[in-house]
Amino acid sequence: MPHSLRGPRRSRSRSSESPASAPRDAAPLDAAPRDAAPRDAPPRPGGGPSHAEHGVHLAFGADPATSMVVSWITREPVVRPLARVVTGTAEAVREVGAGTRSYTDAVTGWEIYAHHALLDELAPDTEYTYEITYQTTAAGVVREVGRASFRTAPRGRAAFTFACFGDHGTDASDNPFGTPASSALVAGVERVDPLFTLVDGDLAYSNVSDVPPRAWADWFAMISTSAARRPWMPSVGNHETERGNGALGLAAYQTYFQPPDNGEEPYLAGLWYAFTVGGVRFVVLSGDDVCYQDAGRVYLHGYSSGRQTAWLERQLAEARADQAVDWIIVVLHQAAVSTAEFHNGADLGLREAWLPLFDQYGVDLVISGHEHHYERTHPLRGVVDGSATLTPRPVPGSVSVAGGGGGGTATLDTSAGTVHMLIGTGGSSTPSAGQLFDPPACRVVVGVREREPGQRQRSSIRAVEPAPWLAARFPEHPYAFAALTVDPGEPGGTTRIQVTVYDSADAVPVPFDTFTLARPRADAT
């Protein structure tokens, strides 16, 4: 997968004529029909409307204040895929050629094409309209995909809101791994109007689908009302690994998405990355690399040979040394803590490899999925004395409550320790909310057994420990997402993040948990 897909670019006025010009009344991208991608036809001539495009989605470029990646998917190769960004009151149009990637699905033999156009040199905190067009292999035939708008991130410290959740699935009637709550969540996210959305793994559950490209197509169609208008920044989960699709089973994921570059060679590109919005550094990781659990179609433990961990330490050290960065938020699929009794559990591999780095560099918040319920911790730092499973230690005195009377709002001091928020509640048909230890405890994957003949995966070795780190959990809300609003504060003072967690079972989200993260600004130290 090439590190740069930047294509030719030129500017022209809207009045210029070109065979690829988009009409002023082009259909909105975020109102694309759900059947834009044929679900049953192979991507070959004679197999249906093979050029049907789908899956328009956005991602931040290297600098979210000045760059955006526009991506979409087709069922056959195309000619001159372009994105046009409209700028200024005169509606000048700048055309950006898209680079194309493809993969051949190992189950169906279908070849899928994804096109990525990097729009750069944009203005911070500015709304832009964009359009997509391409030519089919038939000379002169131009397809106009439509138009939509997005807003770039602010430059420097600023207030903004982002959303997060994991373990999504689709609402397709023949997909047993999602529910109607999967699509209701998309509508709920749009109601809170975040700048962007973090999706912490297990997106379409493609590797447990009989037709993996169809699961991806259904998922992209379902999220298009949101993802065509605001970036959806993914992390890779165990259900993105598809046996036979590339060396790591991640060729589909790496084809569909173009997140910021991580500087690695192509087979590792896009699997971990980082970006900064306002005073927040977001670090997105691939947990399979250090986790012991074998939960995908390819066992990936140790696949980067330590390169991801070395990259992570550099990112954390640079962020904490940067006087313009107040917050460090880590996003990954798997969990270091969980009170689920009959699900995946926590993973000792994460505690061994990454939690010491989170402690050393003062990571503020870790957002995880993998467990299909919602819970959060006290600020954590270090390990409970004598714990063979490296149980994270809650920091005394790091939580204050305003209001009292049982209805107060907790404020968590993340300069004292890292808060973990587990929110794998996107819509999966196997919620773990009704399968929690009572009283709270944690089941930890401490290793795996060798795979026996006939077994598809290595079975886990688990240990049970107390859960002194647990601050709150809400089993009555199996489907949820969180909206986090950053308040940069004043120079030399305190900065805060207000967290509101919404039940997303229905299209109208209902808040059920609120708390505040607080820490001194970097310029106060």
N, C-alpha and C positions, 0 to 999 in steps of 0.2 A: 504494500500500500504506500504510494508515494507520500512524502511529507508535505509537498506543496502541489496543489491542484489549481493554482492561479492561472487563469487563461487570459487571452487578449482582451483589451479594454479600450473603449473609445467613448467620447461624449458627443451628443448631438441634441438638437432641440426636438421637442415633441412633434413639431410640424414636419420634420424630415420624413421622407418616404423611404421605405425599405420593405422588401418582401417579408421580413420577419417582424414588422411593426405590430404592436399589440393594440387592439381597438380600445377606445376610452371606456367602453362598457363591458370590458372583459369580466367574466364571472369571478366572484370573490373566491380566493383559495380556501378561506376558512368556511365556505359553504359548499364544499365539494360533496357530491353524492357519495353515500357510503359504498356503492357498487362501482366506484371509479376503477377499481382494479378487479378484473374478472377473477373469480375465486376458483374456478375449476379448469379453465383452459390452460394448457401448457403454453409457455412463452415462445411459440413458433408460428410461422405463417399457417393459416388454416385452422388454428386452434382457438379462434375467438378474436376479439378486438385486441390484438397483441400489443398495440402501442399505447393502450390505456395507461395513463400516468396516475400515480397516487403517492401517498406518503409525504406530502410537502411538510417539512419541518425545519426549524431554525436551531442554530447553536451559536454561542458566542465564539468569535475568533480569539486570537491571542490577547488582544486588548478589547474587553467588552465595551469600552467607551467609544471605540472607533471602528469596530469590525463586527461583521455578522456573516455566518455561513448559511446559505439557503440550499436546502437539499430536497431532492425528489427522486422517485423511482419509476422506471419503465420496464416493460417486459421484453424489450428488444433493444439493440443498439440504436442510437439516434444520431443525427447530424446537427452540429452547431447548437448544443444546449446552452441557453443563455439565461441570465437573470438581469433584469433592468431595475435600477434604483432611481426613483424620481426625487429630484432635489430642487429646492428653491421655489419661489413664487412663480417663476416662469416655467416651471415643470420641465426643466432640462432633464434629459434621460441619459444615464451612463450605463453602458452595456458591459457585462462581465461574463466572459466565457466560463463555463463550468467544466471541471475535470470529471471523468467518469471512472468508476470502479465496477467490477462485476465479480460474481462468484457463481459456481455451479452447485446447486443443492444436492447433497449426497443421497437423499431419500428419493426425490422426484426426478433428478436429472435436469431440472429447470435452470436456466441461466437468468440471473436477475441483475439489473443494472441500476446503479445509484449515481446521481449527478450532484456535484457539490460546487457551488459558486461562492467564492470569498468576496464579500463586499467590504472594502476597507476605505480608509481615508474619510470616514464618516465623522460627523460632529457629535460630541457627547450629549447625552440626555435629550435626544432629538428624535422625533417621529419621522419615519420614512415609509413611502409606499414602494412596493416592488412588484414586478411581474415576471413570469416565467414563460419561455417559449423554446421550441426546438423544431427541427425539421425531421421528418421521417426519411427513410432511405429512398423513398420515391421522390425524385427531384422536384423541387418547387412546392411540395406539400408542407405547409407550416401548421403546427399545432400550438394554440395559445392556451396555456394552462389556467391563467387567471391572475388575480392581483390580491394583495393583502398588505398590511402595514405592520411595522414593529417599532419599538423604541430602543435606542442604544442606552447603555448604562451611564450613570453620572460619572464625572471625573472628580477624583478626590473624595473626601469624606462627605457623605450625604445620606439622607433618609431614603430607604427603599424597602420593599417587601418581596420576599421570595417564598415559594411553597415547596413542600417536600412530602414524599411518601415512597413506598416500595411495594413490590409484589402485586402487580397490576392485573394481568390477564385481559381478556376481551369479553364483550357481551354477545359474541356470535352464538347463535343457537346450537351450533354443532361443536362448540369449544367447551369441554367440560372443566376447564381450568380457570375460568373467570365467571363473573356473575353480572347481573344488571347493575350492581354497585360499581363495577369497573367503569362504565360510561357515566354513571351519576357523578363519580368523582371528577371527571373532566369538566362537567358542567359546574360543579362546586368550585373547582379551581378558578374558572373564569369569573365567578361571582366575586372572588376576593381580589382579582385583577393584579396578580403579582408581576414583577418585572421579569422573572423567569421561574422555572420549576426544576427541582432536582428529583430524579427518579432513581432510587437506590436499588436497582437490580430486579431481576425476574420480570421482564417487561411483557413479552407476549407469550411466555411459556412455550416457545417454539420447539424446544427439544423434546417435549412430551406430546407433540402434535403429530398426527399421521401425515400431515402435509405441512411441513415447517414454513415454507414461503407463504402459505395461505394464512397461517397464524400471524406472521409479521404483517401481511397486507391488511388483515382485519384490525390489528392493533393500530397501525398507522392511520387507517381510515377513521377509527374511533377517536383518536387524539387530535385529528387535524383541525378541529374547531379551535383548539388552543395552541397547538404546536406550530401552526402556520403564522401565528401572531406574536408569539413570545418564545424564547429559547426553552427547550426541554433538554436539560443536561443529564445524560445517563451515567450510571455506573454499571459494570458488568456483574451479573449474578450467575449462580450455578445453572439456571435454566436457559442461559444464552449459549452454553456449550453444546454444539451439535456434532456428533461423531462423523468424521469424514470431511468436514468443512474446514480445511486448513490444518496446519500442524497442531494448533491448540483447540480446534473445534470452534473457533470464533470468527471465521471468515465472514459469516453473515453479519454479525454485529459490527465488524470493522468495515464492511462495505456500506452499511446503512448510515453510519454516523461518522462525522468528522469533527471531533472536539479539538481543543487547542493541542498543539504538538507537544509531545513529551521528550523529543530529542532522541528517541530510540530507533533502532532499525525496524523495517516494515512489519515484521511478524509481532512486534510488541507495540506498534503505534496505536494510540487511542485507548489502550487498556488502563492507563492511569494518566492523569493530567491535572493541571491546576489553573486557576484564573482568579483575578481580583476584581471585585466590585466595591466601590466606595472604600471603606476602611476594613473590608473583610477579605481574607484570603481563603478561598475554597480549594481543598485538596481532595481529589476524587481517586479512590484506590480500587484495586482488584483483589478482593480478599481471598480468593481461591489460592493465590500464590503462597500464602502463609498458613492457611487453615488446614487442619488435619482431616476434617470430614470429607468424604467422597460422596458428593451429592449431585454431580453433573453427569454428562455423557463421556467426559474425558477427565481423568484425575490430574489436576493441575498443581498439586502441592509442590512448591519449589521451582515452578517453571521459569522464573526470571533469573534464577541462580543468584539471588540477592540484589539484583539491579534495581528492583522497585524499592526495596528498603533503603538502599543507598540514596536513591533519588528522593525518597520521602524525607530522609534526614536533612538533605540539602534544602528542600523546600521549607521545612519547618524552621531551620536555623536562619534562612534568609528572611522569612516572614517575621519571626520574632525580633530580628535585628532591624527591621524596617520601621522607622518612626511614623510612616504613613499608614501602617497596618495595625489595627487595634485587635481584631478578632482572627482566630484561626479555626475554621470549621472543616472537619474531615467527614467525607461521605464514603461509605462502602456498604456492600450488601450484607455480609455476615456480621454476627453479633458477638461481642465480648461478654455480654451479660444477658440473661433471660430467665424468667420464672416459668416458662412453659414446661409442663411435665411430659407431654407426649408430642414433641415436635423435633426440631433440629437441636436446640440447646445452644449454649455458648461454646466457644472454641478456644482451647488452650493455646493453639498456634498464634492467634491474635494477641493474647496476653503476653506471650513470650517475645514475639517479634516487634510489636508496634506500641503496646501500651507504655513500655518504658520511654519511648520517644515522645509519646503524648505528654507524659509527666515532665520529661526533661525540658521540653520547649513550650510547655504551657498551652496545649491545645484546649480550646474553650468548649467545643461541642463536637460530639461524634454522632452522626445520623446513620442508623442501620436499618435493615429490613430482615429478611430470611425467616424470622419468627412472625407469624401472622396475627399479631396483637399489638396493642400500644402500651408502653410503659416508659418511665424515665427514672433516672437515678439522682442521688445527691451528687455534689461535686466529689470526684474521686481522685486520690493521689496515693501512689504506693500500693503495698500489698498487706493484707491482714497477717499479723505475726503468726508464723508457723503453718501457713496455708500451703499444702502440697499442690493445689490447683491455682495458686497465685490469685486468690480472691481479691478483687480491687477494694481498697480501703476508703470508706467515706470520711470526709474531712470534718471534724467537729467545728461548729460555729460558722459554717460557710453558708447557712441558709437563714434568712430572716423572713418574717411574715408580717405583712401590713394588713390592718383591718381587724384581725383577731376573730373570735367568736366562731371559728370553723369556716368562715367564709372569706378569709383573707387570701391575698395573693402572695405567693412565695417569690422572693428574690434570691437568686443563687449567685454567689460570688465565684466566678470562673477563674479569677486570678489565684484562687486557693486550690482548685481542682477541676477536672474535666467532667462535664455532664454528658451522659450517654442517653440518647433518645431513640427508642426502638419503635419503628412505625411501618412495619410491613403489612399495612392495612389497606392496600389499594383496591382490592376486589377479588382476591383469590378465593376459589371455592372451598379451600380448606383452612378456615380461620382457626387459630390456636387460642382464641380468647376464652373459650370454654374449657380449656385443657391446662389450666395453670395450677402450680403447686399451692396448696392451702394447708398450713401456713406457707408463706413464700420460701422457696428454695431455688436452687439453680442446678441444672444438669449440664455438665461440661464434657465436651468431646476432648479426651486426653490422648487419643491415638486411634489407629485403625488396624484391623487384622488383615493379613494377606488374603487376597481374593481367592476363593476356592473355585474349583471347576463348576461351571454353570452359573456362577454368581456374576451379575453385571457390575456390582460395586463392592468396594471394601466395606465391611461392617464396622461401625464405630465402637470404640471402647469409651465408656462414660463413667464419670464419678459425680456424686451428688454432694453439694455444699450448701451452707446457709447463704442467705441473700441480704447481708446488712446494708448493701448499697441501694436497695430499692427505695424510691421516694414516693411513687404513685403509679397505679395501673388502673385500667378501666375496662374490665372484661365485658361490660354491657355495651361497648361500642366496638364491634369487630371490624368496621370499615371506617377509615378516617384519613385525613391529611392534616398537615400543619401549615400555618402561615406565620412567618417570622418577620417582624418589622424592626429594622435597625434604626436606632436613634443615635446619631454620632456624638451628641453632647456638645459641650463647649471646650475650647482649647484648655488643656491642663486639667480637665475635669473627668467625669465618669461617663462612659458610654453604655448603652443598654440595648438589649434585644427583647422585644415583647413577643412571646410565643402564644399563639392561640391554636388549639387543636379542635378540628371540626369533625363531627359525625358526617360521613359522606354516603350513607346508605340511600339517601334521596337526593334529588337534584338541588334542593335548597339546603346548604350546609348549616348545621347547628353546633355552636361551640359548646364544649364540655370540659375543657381543661385550659387554664391560662397560668402562665408563670413568666418571670422576668429573669434574664441573664444580665449580669452587670460586671464591669471590670473598669479599672482606670484606663484612660486613653494612653496610647503609646507615648504621646508628647507630654504626659504627666510624670513620666519616670526619668 
